[in-house]
Amino acid sequence: MSNAALLKQAMQYLDLTGVALAERVSALREDDKRTAPETISRWLNGTNPVDPFLMGWITELVRSKVGANIQPMVELPKDGLIIAVVNPKGGTGVTSLCINLAATAKSLHMKTTYMYAEYEDARGRAQIVPKLLEPLWIKCPNLSPEKILGYRPSIGEIVLVDVSNHLASDSFVWPSPHDSSAPPKVDPKGFLDRFRPDLYLIPADLESSLDVRATKRFIDGDALHAPKWIVHRPRSMSLSFASVVAREGMDISSELFYPYFIPQAVSTSPPIPRDMLSDWQDEDQHHHHYQLLDAALNKLGGRIVESYALQLEIGRMDLPGLLELVEKTSAPRRQPA
């Protein structure tokens, strides 16, 4: 990018007009001469080369503003990500986890989309969740399961797919009731066998033998064609979950389990912000879901770069790098309907 183009982009970021820049440059001059706005215009249109002193000064102005307003930045391992939340057993918190992760991603200024994978005639929840997420500028397209299967995220987009327990359960051919210990067989026409997200999150209360048994049976069905994590969502604080998991033949220390837990919120009200200008209504829930999103990104090869680490990088960046960082970390503007 030419110095003229860099100067123009920097002026836009600094909210400087040509006249304002000319006045500020004139105030810096030691020869008591003035820099005319026409000089700025000639720099911007490439008629004259931009003064190197000016470029250095502009760089430091941009660096100062970026450093004062920096926020965590997300680096995705690929252009876009799909994270699916699923458990055929009802009542494990699939939708709550999905909603909270979507709000967490949006708080990091990510291009965020929530999708509810459910049969067309059972999409009542599809009307409720958008009322919570759309005020946060989270896209909630009403897509059929078939269209979700074909969805490809755009660059920088993270998609959270809430898979209904009906759709998940119908992805298997289940054994007869008298053989309840046998794993189900995958239905090749089912949703899960054809779905290819980047990561599956499987919420369950690991203190409940019923939850653990159902979750193990689900995983043993071998329909999840992506890395997966079981996320412990306890209803109460207890240390018995490790023994419960062991009794069902699983190892809590294995890579199958997310290494932390997310306690279920005491309040029945959603913990997420009410709109883009509001804070989280439950900061503890925000912390837990931020930690989960950070760990999920790391598992897939991405990361959340915290503000302190960015400050160190900012001190070493040139003007093109600073302006690129501005583009990555700026909150997106809402597109008109």
Secondary structure in CASP SS format (residue, H / E / C, confidence):
PFRMAT SS
TARGET T0000
AUTHOR 0000-0000-0000
METHOD secondary structure of the structure
MODEL  1
M C 1.00
S C 1.00
N H 1.00
A H 1.00
A H 1.00
L H 1.00
L H 1.00
K H 1.00
Q H 1.00
A H 1.00
M H 1.00
Q H 1.00
Y H 1.00
L H 1.00
D C 1.00
L C 1.00
T C 1.00
G H 1.00
V H 1.00
A H 1.00
L H 1.00
A H 1.00
E H 1.00
R H 1.00
V H 1.00
S H 1.00
A H 1.00
L H 1.00
R C 1.00
E C 1.00
D C 1.00
D C 1.00
K C 1.00
R C 1.00
T C 1.00
A C 1.00
P H 1.00
E H 1.00
T H 1.00
I H 1.00
S H 1.00
R H 1.00
W H 1.00
L H 1.00
N C 1.00
G C 1.00
T C 1.00
N C 1.00
P C 1.00
V C 1.00
D C 1.00
P H 1.00
F H 1.00
L H 1.00
M H 1.00
G H 1.00
W H 1.00
I H 1.00
T H 1.00
E H 1.00
L H 1.00
V H 1.00
R H 1.00
S H 1.00
K H 1.00
V H 1.00
G H 1.00
A H 1.00
N H 1.00
I C 1.00
Q C 1.00
P C 1.00
M E 1.00
V E 1.00
E E 1.00
L C 1.00
P C 1.00
K C 1.00
D C 1.00
G C 1.00
L E 1.00
I E 1.00
I E 1.00
A E 1.00
V E 1.00
V C 1.00
N C 1.00
P C 1.00
K C 1.00
G C 1.00
G C 1.00
T C 1.00
G C 1.00
V H 1.00
T H 1.00
S H 1.00
L H 1.00
C H 1.00
I H 1.00
N H 1.00
L H 1.00
A H 1.00
A H 1.00
T H 1.00
A H 1.00
K H 1.00
S H 1.00
L C 1.00
H C 1.00
M C 1.00
K E 1.00
T E 1.00
T E 1.00
Y E 1.00
M E 1.00
Y E 1.00
A E 1.00
E C 1.00
Y C 1.00
E H 1.00
D H 1.00
A H 1.00
R C 1.00
G C 1.00
R H 1.00
A H 1.00
Q H 1.00
I H 1.00
V H 1.00
P H 1.00
K H 1.00
L H 1.00
L H 1.00
E H 1.00
P H 1.00
L H 1.00
W C 1.00
I C 1.00
K E 1.00
C C 1.00
P C 1.00
N C 1.00
L C 1.00
S C 1.00
P H 1.00
E H 1.00
K H 1.00
I H 1.00
L H 1.00
G C 1.00
Y C 1.00
R C 1.00
P C 1.00
S C 1.00
I C 1.00
G C 1.00
E E 1.00
I E 1.00
V E 1.00
L E 1.00
V E 1.00
D E 1.00
V E 1.00
S C 1.00
N H 1.00
H H 1.00
L H 1.00
A H 1.00
S H 1.00
D C 1.00
S C 1.00
F E 1.00
V E 1.00
W C 1.00
P C 1.00
S C 1.00
P H 1.00
H H 1.00
D H 1.00
S C 1.00
S C 1.00
A C 1.00
P C 1.00
P C 1.00
K E 1.00
V E 1.00
D C 1.00
P C 1.00
K C 1.00
G C 1.00
F H 1.00
L H 1.00
D H 1.00
R H 1.00
F C 1.00
R C 1.00
P C 1.00
D C 1.00
L E 1.00
Y E 1.00
L E 1.00
I E 1.00
P E 1.00
A E 1.00
D C 1.00
L C 1.00
E C 1.00
S C 1.00
S H 1.00
L H 1.00
D H 1.00
V H 1.00
R H 1.00
A H 1.00
T H 1.00
K H 1.00
R H 1.00
F H 1.00
I H 1.00
D H 1.00
G C 1.00
D C 1.00
A C 1.00
L C 1.00
H C 1.00
A C 1.00
P C 1.00
K E 1.00
W E 1.00
I E 1.00
V E 1.00
H E 1.00
R C 1.00
P C 1.00
R C 1.00
S C 1.00
M C 1.00
S C 1.00
L C 1.00
S C 1.00
F H 1.00
A H 1.00
S H 1.00
V H 1.00
V H 1.00
A H 1.00
R H 1.00
E C 1.00
G C 1.00
M C 1.00
D C 1.00
I C 1.00
S C 1.00
S C 1.00
E C 1.00
L C 1.00
F E 1.00
Y E 1.00
P E 1.00
Y E 1.00
F E 1.00
I C 1.00
P C 1.00
Q C 1.00
A C 1.00
V C 1.00
S C 1.00
T C 1.00
S C 1.00
P C 1.00
P C 1.00
I C 1.00
P C 1.00
R C 1.00
D C 1.00
M C 1.00
L C 1.00
S C 1.00
D C 1.00
W C 1.00
Q C 1.00
D C 1.00
E H 1.00
D H 1.00
Q H 1.00
H H 1.00
H H 1.00
H H 1.00
H H 1.00
Y H 1.00
Q H 1.00
L H 1.00
L H 1.00
D H 1.00
A H 1.00
A H 1.00
L H 1.00
N H 1.00
K H 1.00
L H 1.00
G C 1.00
G C 1.00
R E 1.00
I E 1.00
V E 1.00
E C 1.00
S H 1.00
Y H 1.00
A H 1.00
L H 1.00
Q H 1.00
L H 1.00
E H 1.00
I H 1.00
G C 1.00
R C 1.00
M C 1.00
D C 1.00
L H 1.00
P H 1.00
G H 1.00
L H 1.00
L H 1.00
E H 1.00
L H 1.00
V H 1.00
E H 1.00
K H 1.00
T H 1.00
S C 1.00
A C 1.00
P C 1.00
R C 1.00
R C 1.00
Q C 1.00
P C 1.00
A C 1.00
END
